[in-house]
Amino acid sequence: MEYITAGESHGPCLTAIVTGVPAGLPISEEHINSDLARRQAGYGRGGRMAIEKDTVRVTSGIRFGRTIGSPIALEVANRDWENWTDRMAAFGEAPRDLVREVTPRPGHADLVGALRTNTDDCRNILERASARETAARVAAAGVAREFLAALGVEVMSYVVSVGDAAMPEETMADAAEHKPLDIELSEMRCPDAKATIAMKKAIDRAKSDGESLGGTFRIVVCGLAPGLGTYATGADRLTSRLGAALFSIPAIKGVEFGLGFQAAARPGSLVHDPIVLADGEFRRASNNAGGLEGGMTTGMPLVITAAMKPIPTLMTPLETVNLDTLCVEEASKERSDVCAVPAAAVVAEGEVAFALANAYLEAFGDTCMADIKANIKAYKARLRTMGR
Ligand SMILES: Cc1cc2nc3c(=O)[nH]c(=O)nc-3n(C[C@H](O)[C@H](O)[C@H](O)COP(=O)(O)O)c2cc1C
C-alpha cells in the first residue's frame, strides 16, 4: 500500500492517491474526517486552522463504502485558496504587485530549496514544504487505519511534552493503558490533566515572546500479530520502515523505540524482556523493547516516542540574508503555529499505520480482505500449536 500526495499550501486543494489497497475493505468517510479534525486541533495552532475545516472528497476506488481494489483518490480542499487565486494561479502572468519571498526562514526549507531549484521566490518552496501537506497524508492514512482496524489493530498517540512541560515518566506498560477519550478531551492531546495545563502555559509564554515550541509524543499500537516485518534484510526490518516513515514528517528530529535512549544507560538484564508462556501464548514479562525485536513485532504493544523541533516561523524572527540585496534582514513571517506537537502526533499515527499495513500485506496477501483474514486466522492457529 503506497500513497503519493500533491498540492500546495495555498493551491485549490491537496490530493492523495493510495495504491495497493485490497478489495472488500470497509471505509468510513466519518472516520477520515474525524482524523482530519484531530490533525487540525491542539492548543497553539495558528490562524490558518481557523480558516480551514478539512473534509475528504473521495473520487475513486471506493464503492458503497468498500474498496474495490483500484487506486483510491482523495481530495482535501484549501478554503484559503480563494484569497490566493492570482498569486498561486497555475497559468497566466504573475500579478504586477506580487511580493516575492526573499527573506528565507532559518529552520525551514526556504533557503536551501531556493538554491537547489534556482528560484528567486522562496514561495515556490514553502508552498510545498509547508506542513499543510500533512492533511493529505492524514486522509490517505485513513485507508491504512481502516485496514488495521478491520484486523483488530488500534493506533493511538498522545503528547508527552511541550518545551519543558512534561507528563510524569511512565513505563511502556503504562503507555498502553491510556484511554483515547482522555487523550482527545485534552486540548494538548495529553492524557495527564496537570501536564496539559503546564503545556498550555508554556505555549502562552512562547506566544507572547514571539517564540515557538516543539516537544515529544508517543505512538501506541495494540492488537498486532507477532512476527510482522523481518530480521532478514536491513531495509525491510520493521524498525527501519517505521523510522523512515516517522522521519518523513516535517520537523521530526528523533525517534525512540520502547525505552529508546534510556536503554543505552542500563545493563542488559534491566532492558531485555523475559519470555513467558501464558495461556499457550509466548508473551513478555515487560515491554521495554516497545513491541519490536529483530526488526519484527513481538505481539506486545508497539510503543514509539518521537521528538519534534520548535516551529521555524517565529513572530520575533531570527536574522537572515535577503536574496535580492544580500543584506542582513529579519526572516519572513508567515501565519504560523506556535506549537503543533498534538497535530504531528496524528500525522505520525498515519505514517505508522501505513508501515504496519504493509507488513500485514506482505505476510498475509494483498488482494482481498477475505483471503487476508483467513491467512491471519491460520497463522494464529499455528502459533497456538507452538505454545502448547
Ligand atoms: C503538523 C505540523 C504543523 C506544522 N506547522 C508549522 C507552521 O505553522 N509553521 C512553520 O514554520 N512550520 C510548521 N511545521 C514545521 C515545518 O513544516 C518544518 O519544520 C519544515 O518543513 C522544515 O522541515 P524540517 O523541520 O524537517 O527540517 C509544522 C510541522 C508539522 C508536522
The ligand as a Gaussian input file, in Angstrom:
#p B3LYP/6-31G(d) Opt

LIG

0 1
 C        1.593000      19.239000      11.844000
 C        2.710000      20.199000      11.569000
 C        2.449000      21.561000      11.560000
 C        3.470000      22.473000      11.305000
 N        3.167000      23.819000      11.302000
 C        4.143000      24.701000      11.002000
 C        3.848000      26.096000      10.975000
 O        2.721000      26.549000      11.193000
 N        4.880000      26.959000      10.692000
 C        6.139000      26.515000      10.434000
 O        7.031000      27.319000      10.192000
 N        6.448000      25.187000      10.463000
 C        5.488000      24.282000      10.744000
 N        5.789000      22.949000      10.778000
 C        7.199000      22.521000      10.627000
 C        7.741000      22.691000       9.221000
 O        6.871000      22.130000       8.269000
 C        9.137000      22.064000       9.096000
 O        9.950000      22.449000      10.162000
 C        9.782000      22.488000       7.781000
 O        9.075000      21.906000       6.705000
 C       11.267000      22.136000       7.659000
 O       11.468000      20.752000       7.699000
 P       12.427000      20.089000       8.823000
 O       11.995000      20.689000      10.130000
 O       12.149000      18.621000       8.763000
 O       13.844000      20.456000       8.506000
 C        4.791000      22.013000      11.044000
 C        5.046000      20.626000      11.049000
 C        4.023000      19.731000      11.309000
 C        4.331000      18.256000      11.306000

